[in-house]
Amino acid sequence: MKFSRQELLAVYAIVLAGAPLVSHGVLGYMLPHEIFLQHGVHIHPEWKGAFFSYIPNWFSPTDPKAVEEFFTGNALVPWKLWWTPLAMWSSFLTALAMASVCLTLLLQRHWISNERLSFPLAQIPLELVREKKTSTGRDCRSPESFGSD
């Protein structure tokens, strides 16, 4: 099955947008660590007086039963408790992504005009969707063009 140019670009855009969320240090690291402090209070009660006054209520779910079930498993996700922390962290990550885009837009003209950067990562999707023709006029990516040289 051969993908069209639009389908290849759509797949690339989806991977480009979703990769930072599941990459090292975001969802796999952030969710367990934001709720670990609540779990740690049950293990080390002295934490509550030490620094819990500095952590806002929306940082993670605070219900002891939900926190314990998060770490032991075998329970349904209590979405009512997770909506606020997920909304707050999502808004932070969205603002961070938008700041990165804005910074890139500010530096774009200088990078392209003065620095003459080649942007090698941009070459990957461009090569994927570029239609190359062989000397016989056939598309290089078509199966019948393999082994014909």
C-alpha positions as CSV (number, residue, x, y, z in Angstrom):
1,M,0.0,0.0,0.0
2,K,1.4,3.3,-1.0
3,F,0.6,6.5,1.0
4,S,-0.2,9.7,-0.8
5,R,1.8,12.9,-0.2
6,Q,-1.0,14.3,2.0
7,E,-1.2,11.1,4.1
8,L,2.6,11.0,4.6
9,L,2.5,14.6,5.8
10,A,-0.4,13.9,8.1
11,V,1.4,11.0,9.7
12,Y,4.5,13.1,10.1
13,A,2.5,16.0,11.7
14,I,0.8,13.6,14.1
15,V,4.2,12.0,15.1
16,L,5.7,15.5,15.4
17,A,2.9,16.7,17.7
18,G,2.6,13.6,19.8
19,A,6.2,12.7,20.3
20,P,7.1,15.3,22.9
21,L,4.2,14.1,25.1
22,V,5.3,10.5,25.3
23,S,9.0,11.1,25.2
24,H,11.4,10.8,28.1
25,G,10.5,13.1,30.9
26,V,7.0,14.2,30.2
27,L,4.0,11.9,30.7
28,G,6.0,8.9,31.8
29,Y,7.8,10.9,34.4
30,M,5.5,13.8,35.2
31,L,2.3,12.0,36.2
32,P,3.8,9.5,38.8
33,H,6.1,12.2,40.2
34,E,3.3,14.8,40.7
35,I,1.3,12.4,42.8
36,F,4.3,10.8,44.6
37,L,4.4,13.7,47.0
38,Q,0.8,12.8,48.2
39,H,1.9,9.2,48.5
40,G,5.0,10.2,50.4
41,V,2.9,12.0,53.1
42,H,1.5,8.6,54.2
43,I,5.0,7.1,54.4
44,H,6.7,10.2,55.8
45,P,4.2,12.3,57.8
46,E,6.9,14.9,58.6
47,W,6.7,16.0,54.9
48,K,3.3,17.6,55.4
49,G,4.7,20.2,57.8
50,A,7.9,20.7,56.0
51,F,6.9,21.9,52.5
52,F,3.3,20.9,51.7
53,S,2.1,24.5,52.4
54,Y,4.0,25.6,49.3
55,I,2.3,23.0,46.9
56,P,-1.0,24.2,45.4
57,N,-4.1,22.0,45.7
58,W,-4.4,21.5,42.0
59,F,-0.9,20.0,41.7
60,S,-2.2,16.4,42.0
61,P,-5.1,14.5,43.5
62,T,-5.0,14.6,47.3
63,D,-7.6,11.9,48.2
64,P,-5.5,9.3,50.1
65,K,-7.6,6.4,48.6
66,A,-7.1,7.6,45.1
67,V,-3.4,8.1,45.7
68,E,-3.0,4.6,47.1
69,E,-4.9,3.1,44.2
70,F,-2.7,4.9,41.7
71,F,0.4,3.2,43.0
72,T,-1.2,-0.3,43.7
73,G,-3.3,-0.5,40.6
74,N,-6.4,-2.7,40.1
75,A,-8.7,0.3,40.3
76,L,-10.6,2.5,38.0
77,V,-9.2,6.0,37.3
78,P,-11.0,8.5,39.5
79,W,-11.4,11.1,36.7
80,K,-13.2,13.6,38.9
81,L,-10.0,14.0,41.0
82,W,-7.7,14.1,37.9
83,W,-9.5,16.7,35.8
84,T,-8.1,19.8,37.6
85,P,-4.5,18.6,37.8
86,L,-4.6,17.4,34.1
87,A,-6.2,20.7,33.0
88,M,-3.6,22.8,34.8
89,W,-0.6,20.7,33.6
90,S,-2.0,20.7,30.1
91,S,-2.3,24.4,30.1
92,F,1.2,24.8,31.3
93,L,2.6,22.4,28.6
94,T,0.5,24.2,26.0
95,A,1.9,27.6,27.1
96,L,5.4,26.1,27.0
97,A,4.9,24.8,23.5
98,M,3.4,28.1,22.3
99,A,6.4,30.0,23.8
100,S,8.7,27.7,21.9
101,V,6.8,28.4,18.7
102,C,6.9,32.1,19.3
103,L,10.6,32.1,20.0
104,T,11.2,30.1,16.8
105,L,9.1,32.6,14.8
106,L,11.2,35.5,16.3
107,L,14.4,33.8,15.3
108,Q,13.2,32.4,12.0
109,R,14.2,35.3,9.8
110,H,17.7,35.6,11.3
111,W,18.3,31.8,11.0
112,I,17.1,31.7,7.4
113,S,18.5,35.0,6.0
114,N,21.7,35.6,8.0
115,E,22.8,32.2,9.3
116,R,21.7,30.3,6.2
117,L,20.8,27.2,8.2
118,S,19.8,24.2,6.2
119,F,17.4,22.7,8.7
120,P,18.3,19.0,8.2
121,L,15.3,17.7,10.1
122,A,13.0,19.5,7.7
123,Q,14.6,17.5,4.9
124,I,13.1,14.3,6.1
125,P,9.4,15.1,5.4
126,L,10.3,17.0,2.2
127,E,12.1,13.9,0.9
128,L,9.2,11.7,1.9
129,V,6.7,13.7,-0.2
130,R,8.9,14.7,-3.1
131,E,8.1,12.9,-6.3
132,K,11.3,11.7,-7.9
133,K,11.2,10.6,-11.5
134,T,13.8,8.3,-13.0
135,S,15.2,8.6,-16.5
136,T,12.4,6.3,-17.7
137,G,9.8,8.7,-16.2
138,R,8.6,6.3,-13.5
139,D,8.3,7.3,-9.9
140,C,11.3,6.2,-7.9
141,R,9.2,5.0,-5.0
142,S,7.0,2.7,-7.0
143,P,7.7,-1.1,-6.5
144,E,8.3,-1.7,-10.2
145,S,11.2,0.8,-10.2
146,F,13.2,-1.4,-7.8
147,G,15.9,-3.4,-9.4
148,S,15.4,-1.9,-12.8
149,D,18.8,-0.1,-12.9
